[in-house]
Amino acid sequence: MATVTVCRAVTSSFDKLRNHGRRGKNNFKRLPWYDSPTDNNSNIWFMKNKFFILLFVAIAFSGCRKQVSDYVRPDFDPQPTLNAMLQEGQPVWALVTFAQCLDSVHPSPCTNAEVLLYVDGQFAEQLLHEGDGLYVGETTAEALHEYACKVIIPGFDTLFAQTEMPEKPVVTGVEIMDNATVDDEGRPCPAILVTFRTDPNQNLYYKSNIYASFRNDFYDAETHAHLGYSTAQGNMSSSINTDDPVLLNEGSSALLFSNEIINDTTYTLKVNAYFNTLGWSSEHYGGIKETSGEVVVRMHGLSESAYHYMKSQNAFEEPDAYSNLFLGVISPVNLYSNVENGRGVFAAIAPMTCDTIFINQVN
């Protein structure tokens, strides 16, 4: 019980601040061929499948149980939580709260803490409370420096956490490989090849996101008359049908990875693309195809603590968490924490590297 409660409170406070400056999950739009049938056809379909629908409903509700009216929830002692995601060039801050019981909506802010900041092992300053448990200092986070935070709360053991500010990753090239894989509908999809610098002598961590937008215009080979066009657009934080060695080593299709198996100073990451939206103006394609569009690659450098926290969060979300929730079989999740004598995560993220290529080729 305590594990579930703590993790929920930690996630709430960390995600609140992490989303203060950005980004969530892909929202897939319904494609044209997934439109519902007409009302008449819907009724016919329902009548033909009535037995199976009723059977499914019976199975779904077979796991219901009678409400337990005499259950007494055990007491839960608030646990101190420290969360921060430092960014290069921005003032250092920390959010100090107390993890609450399971039915609490938000963690309780700690307003009487003494929050001390250390840079490369030397005391730098005491962060000042600005409200709702948020403590802010004047020190600006810089790459390749180590930051530590000591939090003194009356009546609790002293909290301590440390992290290093990573360098900004450098993307040196972006290319497109046509027909690299197929999606769930059997449509061919390209791969985005992202080349970036790394250092095999250091443990480095990355998170990437790719936006791609394509338009294919079709022309008659003889008259050059315009026959129609197709469009594809996608915002990708993972790779479908992953065959990239680094991503396979991570055991996940998410673009969250380390340089653990990279033995060179550069690496080309292969991201098999997929598209959120598709469209077309005609089915009479052929002749000359002219492709235009853009690919935008964004890449962050992560501290080790940020990497491990995001990995633990993905481990909960990726194994079909929504289906498991419907079936009522979700297990308690122990999110990564690097805070001594408390909960939370003290992490750092480097500024985003953004590289864009524009496409204008004739096939």
N, C-alpha and C positions, 0 to 999 in steps of 0.2 A: 504493500500500500504506500509506504513512504517513498519507494523508488518512483512510482508513477507520479505521485504528487510533485516531487522535486523536479523531475524532468519537465513536467508541463509548465511549471513556473519559470524554469530556466529558459525554456524555448520561447515563452511569451515575452520575457523581457529582452532577450537577445534579438529575436526577430523584429520586435518593435523598433529597435535602434538600427538594425541592419537594413530594414526597409525604409528608414528615414531618408536615405540617400539614393535608393534604387528599387532592385530586381528579382518579378516572380516568375511563375511557371508558364509554359506555353498554353495558350487557349486555342483549341482546335475548332475551326468553324466547320459547319456541316457542308459537305460538298453537294453539288447539284444532283448527283445520281443517288444521294441518300434521302431525297425528299420523300415524304409520306405519300401513300397511295390516296386516291380519291375516297370520299366518305363511303360510297357504295362498295368499292372494293375492300375497304377496311372492314365493313360489316360482314362481307362474305368470308374474308380471312378469319375474323374472330369466331364465326360460327363453326368453321372447319377445325379450328384449333382450340375450341372451348374446353375440351377435356384436358388438354395439356396445360392450358392456362390455370385451370382450377387445381390440377395436380401440383403445379409449381407453387401456387399460393399456399396450398396445404403444407408442402414441405418447408416453405420459407417460415411459416408460423409454428411449425412443429416444435421449435426450440424455445418457445415462449415459456416463461415460468411465472408462478404466482408471486405477487409482490410480498416481500418480507416486511411486515409492519413493525416487528419488535427489534429490528437491527439497530444497534447503537454504534455509531462511527467512533473509532478510537481517536483519542486526542492526538494532534499533530503539532509538534513544536516547530515554530518558524525557524528556518535555516538561512543563514546569511548567504547572499549570492552576489558575485562580482562579474559584471559583463562589460566588455569594451572591444571595439574594432577600430584600431588606430589606422589612420591614413596619412601617407607621406604628405608633408606640407600643411597639415591641419593640426590644431591644438590637441593635446592629449586630454582625454576625458575618460570617465568611468561611471558606470551605473551601479549603484549599491542598493539592493532590495532584500526582502525576505521572502523565501518560498513559502507559499501558503497551502492550505488543504485543497483537496481535489476540486471542490465546487467553487473555489474562488476564481473570479474572472481575471484579475490582474494581481501581480505580486505587490506586496506592501513596500513602499519606499522607505529607505533608511535615511533619516535626516540629521543624525547626530554622529556620523562616522568621522574619523580622522583618516584622510586618504593621502598617503605619502607616495611621491613619485621618485624613482631612481633611474638614472641614465648611465649605462655602462658601469653599474655598480656604485655610482656616486649619487648622494641625495641631491635632487634638483629643486623640488618645491612641494608644498602642500596644496592639493587641489581644493578649490572652493565650491561649496554647495550652491547650486543655482536653482534648486527646486525639484521635487518629485524624485529625490535620490540621485540626481545627476550632478556629478562633480567635474569641474572643468579647470584646467590650468593654463598657463601662458607658454609652456614649452611646446615647440613645434616638432612633430615627429619627422625624423630624417632617416634615409636609407642606411642600412648596415649598422645601425645602433641598436643596442639592447635596452629595453624598457621593462622596469619592474614596478609593481604596485603593492604597497602594504596598506591594509585597511584595518584600523583599530575601532572596534565597536564595543561599547561597554557591555559586559556580561557575556561576551563571546570570545572564542579564541581568535587570534589575529589571522586575517586572511592574507595570503601572499600568492602572487602570480607574476610570470615574466614572459616576454616574447621578444622576437627580433623583427625589425622592419626590413622586409625584403627589398631587393632592387626591382626597378621597373623592367619587365620582360621586353625583349627586342624581337619584333617580327621582321624577318628579312625578305619574305616572299610569300605570295599567295597565287595558286594556280587552280585550274579546274580540270578534272578528269571526267570526260563524258562516259555515260553508261557504266558506272562503277558498280551499281547494285540495282535492285528493284524494291519497291515498297510493297505493302500488304496487298495492294490491288494488282501487282504485277507490272506496274509502270516503271520504266527505266529512270534511275536517278543518278545524278553526278556525284562526284566526291570533291570536296574542297581540300586542297593540299596546303597546309600552313607550315612554313619553315621558320624556325625561331632559334635564337642562340641560347645555349645552356652551358653549365660547367659540371663535368662529371666528377670533379673533386669536391663538390658541395651537394648537400641535400636541398634541392629546390622544388617548389610546388607551384602549380598553376591552375587557373580556372579560366575557361574560354566560352565565348558565345559568338555565333555566326549568324548574320542576316544575309539572305540572298534573294534577289528578285530578278526574274528572267522574263523576256518577251521574245517569242519566235514569230516572225512574219514570213508568210509563204507566198511565193510569186511563181507565175507560170514561166517555164524555162524559155519559151519562145516569145511570147508577147509581153512578158514581165508584168502581166496584170496581177493585182493583189488578190490572192485567193482566200485569205483569212489569217488569223493569228491565234496563238495560245499564250497563256501567262502562267507563271508559277512563282510563289512567294513563300518563304519560310524563315522562321526565327528559331535557330537550333542551339540547344544547350546539351545535346547528346548526339550520338552517331548510330544510325540504324545498321543492322547486320554487321556489327563491328568486326573488322579484321586488322585493325592497327595494333601492333605488338604492345605499345605502351598502354593503350586502353584495355587490351586483353589482360595485361598484367595487373591492372587495377581491379579487374573483375566486375567492371561496370561500363555501360555505354555512355555515362555522363562525361562531359568534357572537364573533368576534375582529376588531375593526375600529377605525378611526380616524375623526376628524372632518374628514378631508381635503376632502370635497366638501360639508360642512355649512356653510351661510352664515348661519345664524340662531343664536340663543342657546338654542333648544330644538329637539329632534328626536324624532319618533315612529318607532321602529324596528318594522318589521313582521316577525314571526317566524311562519312557517307551521309549525304544530304537527304532531307525529306522536306515536304512542303505542307504548310498549313492551309493554303488556299490555291485552287486551280481554276482556270477558266479558259474559254475558247469562243471564237466567233463563227467558226464553220467547221464542218467535218471533212471538207474537200481539200486535204492537204497534199502537197507534192511539189515537184519542181525545186525551186531554189528556196532555201531557208536562211533567213538573216536573224541572227541572235543578238540581242542587246540586253543590258541590265547592269547590275552591280553586286558585288560581294563585299560585305563589311565584316572584318574579323576583329573581335575585341578579346584582349587577353590580360588577365591580372596575375601579378605575382602574389603568392600567399605565404604567410608565416606557417610554421609547422602546426601550430595550435589551430589556426584557421582551417587548414587542410583537414586535420583529423576531426574537427567539429563538423564540417560540411560532409565528410565521408560518413560519419555516424548518422547524420540527418538523412542522407540519401539511402543508407541501409534500411531505414525505417520506411521511407516513402516508396522505394522501387519495387519491393515484392508484392505488388498489387494491393497496396494498403487499403484502398477504397473497398475492394471486394472482401478483404478480411474484416473490415469494419462492419459490413453488412451481415457477415456470418457470425460476428461476435467473437472472433478468435485472435484479436490483436494482443500480443504479449507486451509487457512493460518494456520500455526502451530506456537504456541508460546512456544518455548522450555524453559525448566526450567532454571532459572538464580538466583544466590544468590549474585550478584554484585550490590551494592547500587550505584545509580547515573550512571549506565551504563548497559552493557550487558555482557554475558559470564557466565562462571562457574569456581569457584575456588574449587577444589576437591582433594581427596587423595585416594590412593589405596594401600592395603597391598600386600606384595610379594605373589606370587602364591604358594599354597600348592599343591603338586603333589603326588598322591598315585597310584601305579600300582599293579594289580594282574595278575598273569599268570595262564592260564587254561590248564589243561591236565587231562580230566576225560573220563571215559568209560561208555556209556549208553547201 
